[in-house]
């Protein structure tokens, strides 16, 4: 089942931890309405933190990009997996420790901010940290892999297998992590979502007693929130669509669902479920012969919530994902 809130989420939760791509922007453009939705949430007293698994860009550069899109953001509002990785290192190493850097500017800045000394792959060091970097040389990857196999402690910024680029979806840092892991037999400590460090670092830096993770991806954003023990809002402006939502595993299911960031400033009702049928706001969703059937009329957010609850109930009872091939998705008037 989904959670419910009889007051706007921006008043129930004092911190929104916002994933970026697919939530605030898509490619080079802001998600339609996103700047205004975020302004309204902030006006309700909600802190906003912009978090990313991408360790390549320093926070200042991310904040500047957000401002170009009309989203109010300062450098201190941005938290990256590079910063989370540096915090993981700080829990074990003393300031001044030498750390092999297999990455780019974002990781270098995060290391120096915490008092570490970034060094090359051939230098003496107490640990190695890796992150996405399009200019990382293969010879450095090979040397790093050998040193990890020989016992050098390894922290990885994230395990994302793909990354959006101007020329399409491309291999992400997770592909490199998997390669080194298979060669060395060593599993790294991972800082980014869905692991806990990035969300914990965000709360440490930005503050908040009732945080809410806001994301578009089930296997990083939503599963990460569950791993960290915080509530989550799934928005449907990014990679998750109807097929992914109905197939969500229990650990990938959000607390709340909304079509976009407008859901931050609204109450969120949960459907009533009886005999396999989910009912909310004029919509009725159920399974018929393994197919999803939705009837009625109402708000798009309520459509998504009714569908989610009916589909998850069917999946949990039968182990089968509902067929959504003939389903027409409710659209915003």
C-alpha positions as CSV (number, residue, x, y, z in Angstrom):
1,X,0.0,0.0,0.0
2,X,0.9,3.6,-0.4
3,X,1.2,6.1,2.4
4,X,-1.2,9.0,2.8
5,X,-1.0,12.6,4.1
6,X,-3.9,14.8,4.8
7,X,-1.6,17.9,4.6
8,X,0.7,18.9,1.7
9,X,3.9,16.8,1.7
10,X,5.8,20.1,1.9
11,X,4.4,20.6,5.4
12,X,4.6,17.0,6.6
13,X,8.3,16.7,5.6
14,X,10.9,19.4,6.3
15,X,13.5,18.3,3.7
16,X,13.1,17.2,0.1
17,X,16.1,15.4,-1.2
18,X,15.6,15.8,-5.0
19,X,17.2,13.7,-7.6
20,X,18.1,15.8,-10.6
21,X,17.8,14.1,-14.1
22,X,14.2,13.1,-14.6
23,X,12.9,15.0,-11.6
24,X,14.1,18.6,-11.9
25,X,15.4,18.6,-15.5
26,X,15.5,16.2,-18.5
27,X,18.6,16.7,-20.6
28,X,19.2,20.5,-20.9
29,X,15.7,21.6,-20.0
30,X,13.8,22.0,-16.8
31,X,10.9,19.6,-16.3
32,X,7.8,21.7,-17.2
33,X,6.6,23.4,-14.1
34,X,9.4,22.3,-11.9
35,X,10.8,25.7,-10.9
36,X,7.4,26.9,-9.8
37,X,6.6,23.7,-7.9
38,X,9.9,23.9,-6.0
39,X,9.3,27.6,-5.2
40,X,5.9,26.7,-3.7
41,X,7.4,23.9,-1.6
42,X,10.1,26.2,-0.3
43,X,7.5,28.8,0.5
44,X,5.8,26.2,2.8
45,X,9.1,26.1,4.8
46,X,10.5,22.9,3.1
47,X,14.3,22.7,2.7
48,X,15.4,21.6,-0.7
49,X,18.5,19.6,-1.4
50,X,19.6,18.6,-4.9
51,X,21.4,15.2,-4.8
52,X,23.1,13.3,-7.5
53,X,25.0,10.0,-8.0
54,X,27.2,11.8,-10.6
55,X,30.5,12.4,-9.0
56,X,32.0,14.3,-11.9
57,X,30.5,17.7,-11.4
58,X,31.3,19.8,-8.3
59,X,28.3,21.2,-6.4
60,X,29.0,24.8,-7.5
61,X,28.7,23.8,-11.2
62,X,25.5,21.8,-10.5
63,X,24.0,24.8,-8.7
64,X,24.9,27.1,-11.5
65,X,23.2,24.8,-14.0
66,X,20.0,24.8,-11.9
67,X,19.9,28.6,-11.7
68,X,20.2,28.7,-15.5
69,X,17.0,26.6,-15.7
70,X,15.2,28.9,-13.3
71,X,15.6,26.8,-10.2
72,X,16.8,28.7,-7.1
73,X,19.9,26.8,-5.8
74,X,23.1,27.6,-4.0
75,X,26.2,25.5,-3.8
76,X,25.4,24.4,-0.3
77,X,22.0,23.0,-1.6
78,X,23.8,20.4,-3.7
79,X,25.1,17.1,-2.4
80,X,26.9,14.6,-4.6
81,X,28.1,11.0,-4.4
82,X,31.6,12.4,-4.4
83,X,30.9,14.2,-1.1
84,X,29.3,11.1,0.3
85,X,32.3,9.0,-0.7
86,X,34.6,11.5,1.0
87,X,32.6,11.2,4.2
88,X,32.9,7.4,4.0
89,X,36.7,7.8,3.8
90,X,36.6,10.3,6.7
91,X,35.0,7.7,8.9
92,X,38.1,5.5,8.6
93,X,41.0,7.8,7.6
94,X,42.6,10.8,9.2
95,X,42.8,14.2,7.5
96,X,45.9,14.4,5.4
97,X,45.6,10.8,4.3
98,X,46.7,10.1,0.7
99,X,43.9,8.8,-1.5
100,X,44.3,7.5,-5.1
101,X,41.8,9.4,-7.3
102,X,40.3,7.5,-10.2
103,X,37.9,10.2,-11.4
104,X,37.6,13.9,-12.2
105,X,37.0,17.3,-10.7
106,X,34.0,16.5,-8.6
107,X,35.8,13.8,-6.7
108,X,39.0,15.9,-6.4
109,X,37.1,18.8,-4.9
110,X,35.3,16.5,-2.4
111,X,38.6,14.9,-1.3
112,X,40.4,18.2,-0.7
113,X,37.3,19.6,1.1
114,X,37.7,16.9,3.7
115,X,41.4,17.4,4.0
116,X,42.6,14.4,2.0
117,X,45.4,14.5,-0.5
118,X,44.4,13.2,-4.0
119,X,47.3,11.2,-5.6
120,X,47.9,9.3,-8.8
121,X,47.5,5.5,-9.2
122,X,51.3,4.8,-8.8
123,X,51.6,6.8,-5.6
124,X,51.6,5.5,-2.0
125,X,48.1,5.8,-0.5
126,X,45.7,4.5,2.1
127,X,42.7,4.1,-0.1
128,X,41.4,4.5,-3.6
129,X,38.2,6.3,-4.6
130,X,36.6,6.0,-8.0
131,X,33.9,7.9,-9.9
132,X,32.6,8.7,-13.3
133,X,35.2,10.5,-15.4
134,X,35.1,10.5,-19.2
135,X,38.8,11.2,-19.4
136,X,40.0,8.5,-17.1
137,X,42.7,6.5,-18.9
138,X,42.5,2.7,-19.3
139,X,46.1,2.4,-18.1
140,X,45.1,4.0,-14.8
141,X,42.1,1.7,-14.6
142,X,44.4,-1.3,-15.0
143,X,46.8,-0.1,-12.4
144,X,44.0,0.7,-10.0
145,X,42.5,-2.7,-10.4
146,X,45.8,-4.4,-9.6
147,X,46.2,-2.3,-6.5
148,X,42.7,-3.1,-5.3
149,X,43.4,-6.8,-5.8
150,X,46.5,-6.4,-3.8
151,X,44.5,-4.9,-0.8
152,X,44.1,-1.2,-1.3
153,X,40.8,-0.1,0.3
154,X,38.3,0.9,-2.4
155,X,35.4,3.3,-2.2
156,X,33.2,3.8,-5.3
157,X,30.9,6.8,-5.7
158,X,28.1,4.8,-7.3
159,X,27.1,1.7,-9.3
160,X,25.0,3.4,-11.9
161,X,25.2,1.3,-15.1
162,X,24.1,4.1,-17.4
163,X,24.4,7.8,-17.7
164,X,22.5,10.2,-20.0
165,X,24.6,12.1,-22.5
166,X,24.1,14.4,-25.5
167,X,24.4,11.4,-27.8
168,X,22.1,9.1,-25.8
169,X,22.3,6.7,-22.8
170,X,25.9,5.6,-22.3
171,X,27.8,3.3,-19.9
172,X,28.1,4.7,-16.4
173,X,30.5,4.3,-13.6
174,X,28.8,1.1,-12.5
175,X,30.2,-0.7,-15.6
176,X,33.7,0.2,-14.6
177,X,33.0,-0.9,-11.0
178,X,31.7,-4.3,-12.2
179,X,34.8,-4.7,-14.4
180,X,37.2,-4.0,-11.5
181,X,35.2,-6.1,-9.1
182,X,35.2,-9.1,-11.4
183,X,39.0,-8.8,-11.9
184,X,40.0,-8.1,-8.3
185,X,37.4,-10.2,-6.4
186,X,36.8,-7.1,-4.2
187,X,33.5,-5.4,-3.6
188,X,33.8,-1.7,-2.9
189,X,32.0,0.4,-0.3
190,X,29.5,2.3,-2.4
191,X,28.5,5.9,-1.5
192,X,25.7,6.6,-3.9
193,X,22.1,5.6,-4.1
194,X,20.7,3.0,-3.4
195,X,23.2,2.7,-0.6
196,X,22.8,4.9,2.5
197,X,25.8,7.3,2.6
198,X,24.5,9.9,0.0
199,X,21.2,10.3,1.8
200,X,22.8,10.4,5.2
201,X,25.3,13.0,4.0
202,X,22.5,15.1,2.6
203,X,20.7,15.2,6.0
204,X,24.1,16.0,7.7
205,X,24.8,18.9,5.4
206,X,21.4,20.4,4.9
207,X,19.5,19.4,8.0
208,X,16.0,18.1,8.5
209,X,14.2,15.8,10.9
210,X,11.5,14.5,8.5
211,X,13.3,14.0,5.1
212,X,11.6,12.9,1.9
213,X,13.4,11.4,-1.0
214,X,12.0,12.6,-4.4
215,X,13.0,10.6,-7.4
216,X,12.1,9.1,-10.7
217,X,14.0,5.8,-10.6
218,X,12.8,2.8,-8.6
219,X,16.1,0.9,-8.2
220,X,18.2,3.9,-7.0
221,X,16.0,6.7,-5.6
222,X,13.2,4.7,-4.1
223,X,15.2,1.7,-3.0
224,X,17.8,4.1,-1.6
225,X,15.1,5.8,0.5
226,X,14.0,2.4,1.8
227,X,17.5,1.5,2.7
228,X,17.9,4.8,4.5
229,X,14.6,4.4,6.4
230,X,13.0,7.6,4.9
231,X,9.8,8.2,3.0
232,X,9.9,8.7,-0.7
233,X,7.9,10.4,-3.5
234,X,8.0,8.9,-7.0
235,X,7.5,11.4,-9.8
236,X,6.7,10.1,-13.3
237,X,8.6,12.7,-15.3
238,X,11.7,10.5,-15.8
239,X,12.5,6.8,-16.5
240,X,9.7,5.2,-14.6
241,X,6.5,4.6,-16.5
242,X,3.5,2.4,-16.2
243,X,5.3,-0.9,-17.1
244,X,8.0,-0.2,-14.5
245,X,5.6,0.9,-11.8
246,X,3.4,-2.2,-11.9
247,X,6.4,-4.5,-11.8
248,X,8.0,-2.7,-8.8
249,X,9.4,-5.1,-6.2
250,X,8.5,-4.4,-2.5
251,X,11.9,-2.7,-1.9
252,X,11.3,-0.4,-4.9
253,X,7.8,0.8,-3.9
254,X,7.5,4.5,-2.9
255,X,5.6,6.0,0.0
256,X,3.8,8.4,-2.3
257,X,3.3,8.8,-6.1
258,X,2.7,11.9,-8.1
259,X,2.8,12.8,-11.8
260,X,5.3,15.6,-11.2
261,X,6.8,17.8,-8.5
262,X,3.4,19.5,-8.0
263,X,2.7,16.6,-5.6
264,X,5.0,18.2,-3.1
265,X,2.4,21.0,-2.4
266,X,-0.7,18.8,-2.2
267,X,-2.1,16.2,0.2
268,X,-1.7,12.6,-0.9
269,X,-4.5,10.1,-0.4
270,X,-4.1,6.4,-0.5
271,X,-6.5,4.1,-2.4
272,X,-8.9,1.8,-0.6
273,X,-8.2,-1.8,-1.5
274,X,-11.0,-4.5,-1.4
275,X,-11.2,-7.8,-3.2
276,X,-8.3,-6.8,-5.5
277,X,-9.8,-3.5,-6.6
278,X,-8.2,-0.2,-5.7
279,X,-10.5,2.8,-5.5
280,X,-9.5,6.5,-5.3
281,X,-10.9,9.8,-6.4
282,X,-13.3,8.4,-9.0
283,X,-10.9,5.7,-10.3
284,X,-11.2,1.9,-10.0
285,X,-8.3,-0.3,-10.9
286,X,-8.2,-4.1,-10.8
287,X,-7.0,-7.2,-12.6
288,X,-9.1,-9.1,-15.0
289,X,-7.5,-12.3,-16.4
290,X,-4.0,-10.9,-15.7
291,X,-4.7,-7.6,-17.4
292,X,-4.9,-4.2,-15.8
293,X,-8.4,-2.6,-16.1
294,X,-9.0,1.0,-15.0
295,X,-12.4,2.6,-15.0
296,X,-13.8,6.0,-14.0
297,X,-12.6,9.6,-14.1
298,X,-10.6,11.9,-11.9
299,X,-7.2,13.4,-11.2
300,X,-4.1,11.9,-12.9
301,X,-2.3,11.5,-9.6
302,X,-5.2,9.4,-8.2
303,X,-5.1,7.3,-11.4
304,X,-1.5,6.4,-10.8
305,X,-2.0,5.7,-7.2
306,X,-5.0,3.4,-7.8
307,X,-3.1,1.6,-10.5
308,X,0.0,1.1,-8.3
309,X,-1.9,-0.4,-5.4
310,X,-4.0,-2.7,-7.6
311,X,-0.9,-3.9,-9.5
312,X,1.2,-4.5,-6.4
313,X,-1.6,-6.4,-4.8
314,X,-1.9,-8.7,-7.8
315,X,1.9,-9.1,-8.0
316,X,2.2,-10.0,-4.3
317,X,-0.7,-12.5,-4.5
318,X,0.2,-14.2,-7.8
319,X,3.9,-13.5,-8.5
320,X,2.8,-12.2,-11.9
321,X,3.1,-8.7,-13.4
322,X,-0.1,-7.3,-14.8
323,X,-0.4,-6.8,-18.6
324,X,-0.7,-3.1,-19.3
325,X,-0.6,-3.2,-23.1
326,X,-4.1,-1.9,-23.7
327,X,-4.2,0.7,-20.9
328,X,-4.7,4.3,-21.7
329,X,-2.9,6.5,-19.1
330,X,-4.9,9.4,-17.6
331,X,-3.6,12.7,-18.8
332,X,-3.6,16.1,-17.2
333,X,-6.6,18.2,-18.4
